[in-house]
Amino acid sequence: MYKLLPDEERVRVAAEYSRRRVVVVLLTLILVIIVAMVGLFPSYLLSNARQREVLERGRIMGELDLDEDEAQLQSWLSNLNLKLRALSPALDRDRPSALVEEVVRGKTDGIRITTFGWNKEEKLISLSISGVARDRQALIALENSLNASGHFETVELPISNLARDKDINFQVKLSPKP
């Protein structure tokens, strides 16, 4: 039918078609903008309310006198920094954890270690181990394995520990090699 129209009418129909297409596109665009505004309006209101609340809290906090609190926080921070410096790995030259690992590696069957003690007086270091041995042979085997490890200068096992036959409470004192 379009082909049957004269040229003047064809141009007029094409112009009318273009105008209607532009109107439909504009109406669709306006509808999308309106839906977006309606969808984002609650978020906009909430964010403005929160912004005003934060500004108000900042104004209130600015009026407070924080001199005493600042002094307390500063002393707490300096104490914490001192404690952290004390735990610094650079200061850990004795490596007690390595000695404890060696003792645990040298532990034999029948030995239950209950306590580790670390003592350092001037340059003398000693490690004490307390626990319960199943029998004398297990306790002697522990002493032999600690001596054989080569990490300790002396392994002191008091003779009084060998007085009982079973469930022997013991305390071994070790001096690590420098």
Secondary structure, DSSP 4 states (H G I P E B T S, - for coil): -GGGS-HHHHHHHHHHHHHHHHHHHHHHHHHHHHHHHHHHHHHHHHHHHHHHHHHHHHHHHHHS--HHHHHHHHHHHHHHHHHHHHT-GGG--S-HHHHHHHHHHH--TTEEEEEEEEEEETTEEEEEEEEEEEEHHHHHHHHHHHHHHSSEEEEE--GGGGGSSEEEEEEEEEEE--
